Amino acid sequence: MVDADTQTVILEAALHEVRAHGIRRTTASDIARRAAVSRQTLYRYWPDVPALLAALITRELVAVLPPPGAPADLEHLVGMLVDTADRIRRMPLLARLRESDPELLARYTFERLGTSQRQIHAEVRGRLESGQRAGFVRAGDAAAQAAMVLLITQSAVVSAPLVAEWVDAAAWRRELADALGGYLGHGDLGRAGTGRAG
């Protein structure tokens, strides 16, 4: 039987260990000791440490997604996307992964899609479809558009430190909003729909 409270305790312990030591140096023993459970208990919920850590990363990323609900207009949609991307950009866990495990970030940027990326894509697709029905998102394949939004925002989030000398946090939000608004909107509507996220 799955005990959600025990799962939460283990995931919180894993989060602490990863933030302290990075993914490669976090072991099952470390997590179990911090969670005050046995390794056998840990393995009742996840088959191995990589699966546990994948679940942790998915939990942390999904937690920053906005609550369900259709966006009211393009400005609202773009603001929602930029706010979510900014929350991910500022996550301490992401900063730790960038510092201690850059190859893991590279794997999920260049080689494969993770569970959290697929869930984010599904969430974005649903909101784009709502925007298309309301008429403020341009017509097109919403799945393809959501994939491009994922690529744009993922690149902006992961690579933000590389351009920090030219783009501070406020400018990062403005420029990302302009990029997304211009991509999703109808001409002038796209450019006009980025004010809230600035």
C-alpha positions as MATLAB code, in Angstrom:
seq = 'MVDADTQTVILEAALHEVRAHGIRRTTASDIARRAAVSRQTLYRYWPDVPALLAALITRELVAVLPPPGAPADLEHLVGMLVDTADRIRRMPLLARLRESDPELLARYTFERLGTSQRQIHAEVRGRLESGQRAGFVRAGDAAAQAAMVLLITQSAVVSAPLVAEWVDAAAWRRELADALGGYLGHGDLGRAGTGRAG';
ca = [
       0.000    0.000    0.000;
       1.274    3.458   -0.935;
       1.599    5.852    1.978;
       1.545    9.395    0.583;
       2.952   10.850    3.799;
       5.961    8.522    3.709;
       6.499    9.315    0.041;
       6.468   13.026    0.840;
       8.972   12.590    3.668;
      11.311   10.643    1.371;
      11.009   13.196   -1.437;
      11.703   16.059    0.964;
      14.773   14.205    2.230;
      15.912   13.657   -1.342;
      15.415   17.350   -2.118;
      17.571   18.335    0.843;
      20.323   15.897   -0.150;
      20.343   16.941   -3.812;
      20.474   20.620   -2.910;
      23.317   19.921   -0.510;
      25.368   17.481   -2.581;
      24.042   17.239   -6.152;
      22.466   14.247   -7.824;
      25.585   12.163   -8.443;
      26.653   12.289   -4.792;
      23.196   11.537   -3.364;
      22.761    7.907   -2.348;
      19.877    5.779   -1.139;
      21.536    5.596    2.272;
      21.758    9.395    2.499;
      18.087    9.817    1.633;
      16.897    7.008    3.905;
      18.938    8.327    6.822;
      17.573   11.863    6.451;
      14.010   10.558    6.035;
      14.436    8.275    9.064;
      13.315    5.235    7.092;
      15.060    2.066    5.993;
      16.429    1.627    2.492;
      13.907   -1.182    2.080;
      11.112    1.318    2.726;
      12.540    3.627    0.109;
      12.623    0.800   -2.438;
       8.964   -0.010   -1.766;
       8.095    3.245   -3.544;
      10.820    3.560   -6.197;
      12.894    0.823   -7.866;
      16.138    2.768   -7.572;
      17.591    6.183   -6.747;
      17.417    7.542  -10.327;
      13.676    6.810  -10.386;
      13.238    8.546   -7.023;
      15.190   11.590   -8.175;
      13.243   11.711  -11.444;
      10.048   11.739   -9.383;
      11.482   14.543   -7.256;
      12.360   16.714  -10.239;
       8.937   16.093  -11.775;
       7.244   17.024   -8.495;
       9.213   20.248   -8.173;
       8.577   21.338  -11.760;
       4.890   20.429  -11.808;
       4.388   22.270   -8.518;
       5.073   25.621  -10.204;
       2.465   25.126  -12.935;
      -0.470   27.535  -12.695;
      -3.827   26.227  -11.455;
      -6.310   24.938  -14.035;
      -8.334   27.494  -15.914;
      -8.617   28.985  -19.359;
      -6.666   32.236  -19.952;
      -8.859   35.278  -20.512;
      -6.809   36.821  -23.305;
      -3.365   36.746  -24.881;
      -1.908   39.059  -22.244;
      -3.116   36.727  -19.510;
      -1.784   33.655  -21.332;
       1.639   35.170  -21.981;
       1.842   36.437  -18.400;
       1.016   32.940  -17.142;
       3.716   31.363  -19.325;
       6.367   33.910  -18.349;
       5.512   33.709  -14.642;
       5.805   29.922  -14.745;
       9.101   30.032  -16.638;
      10.451   32.608  -14.189;
       9.516   30.452  -11.195;
      11.383   27.535  -12.760;
      14.365   29.769  -13.600;
      14.629   30.794   -9.936;
      14.224   27.299   -8.453;
      17.114   26.471   -6.092;
      16.997   22.882   -7.345;
      17.638   24.012  -10.929;
      20.549   26.161   -9.810;
      22.032   23.168   -7.994;
      21.586   20.890  -10.996;
      23.192   23.463  -13.269;
      26.162   23.668  -10.915;
      26.657   20.022   -9.968;
      24.986   17.964  -12.706;
      25.036   19.916  -15.991;
      25.103   16.692  -17.998;
      21.679   15.798  -16.583;
      20.258   19.109  -17.773;
      21.897   18.541  -21.150;
      20.299   15.116  -21.430;
      16.803   16.521  -20.927;
      17.545   19.524  -23.148;
      19.099   17.724  -26.131;
      18.412   13.986  -25.915;
      15.066   13.061  -24.381;
      11.781   14.307  -22.963;
      11.085   13.727  -19.295;
       7.762   13.216  -17.534;
       7.643   16.832  -16.389;
       8.292   18.130  -19.915;
       5.463   15.989  -21.265;
       3.137   17.228  -18.547;
       4.102   20.858  -19.175;
       3.506   20.337  -22.903;
       0.039   18.931  -22.207;
      -0.800   21.868  -19.917;
       0.377   24.430  -22.473;
      -1.443   22.674  -25.293;
      -4.725   22.799  -23.373;
      -4.369   26.515  -22.738;
      -3.445   27.211  -26.358;
      -6.494   25.289  -27.525;
      -8.633   27.424  -25.205;
      -7.017   30.536  -26.652;
      -7.671   29.344  -30.190;
     -11.338   28.743  -29.395;
     -11.552   32.241  -27.893;
      -9.815   33.684  -30.942;
      -6.754   35.310  -29.359;
      -4.239   32.556  -30.202;
      -3.559   32.144  -33.906;
      -4.913   29.071  -35.648;
      -2.638   26.091  -36.054;
      -1.641   22.749  -34.628;
      -1.820   23.377  -30.880;
       0.460   20.413  -30.141;
       3.165   21.820  -32.412;
       2.699   25.320  -31.000;
       2.952   23.980  -27.448;
       6.145   22.138  -28.413;
       7.649   25.375  -29.719;
       6.585   27.250  -26.564;
       8.301   24.494  -24.556;
      11.486   24.855  -26.621;
      11.503   28.654  -26.366;
      10.900   28.759  -22.624;
      13.176   25.819  -21.833;
      16.038   27.467  -23.703;
      15.358   30.788  -22.001;
      15.297   29.148  -18.564;
      18.293   26.841  -18.893;
      20.518   29.335  -20.718;
      19.549   32.467  -18.765;
      22.885   32.674  -16.867;
      24.788   32.785  -20.165;
      23.262   36.139  -21.107;
      23.005   37.702  -17.664;
      25.474   40.454  -18.609;
      23.031   41.690  -21.262;
      19.660   40.599  -19.870;
      18.795   41.174  -16.218;
      15.804   39.490  -14.586;
      13.304   42.185  -15.590;
      14.570   42.312  -19.170;
      14.494   38.518  -19.329;
      10.783   38.571  -18.534;
      10.069   41.329  -21.051;
      11.981   39.712  -23.879;
      10.475   36.284  -23.247;
       7.007   37.844  -23.167;
       7.673   39.574  -26.486;
       8.894   36.315  -28.025;
       5.886   34.313  -26.844;
       3.332   37.026  -27.569;
       4.683   37.547  -31.062;
       4.705   33.807  -31.739;
       1.208   33.047  -30.452;
      -0.732   36.169  -31.392;
      -2.135   37.661  -34.571;
       0.286   40.339  -35.752;
      -0.242   43.487  -33.696;
      -2.261   41.486  -31.146;
       0.824   39.426  -30.389;
       2.967   42.493  -29.797;
       0.253   44.203  -27.754;
      -0.361   41.205  -25.555;
       2.849   41.244  -23.591;
       2.351   44.108  -21.165;
       1.322   42.158  -18.106;
       4.401   39.969  -18.056;
       6.898   42.862  -18.105;
];
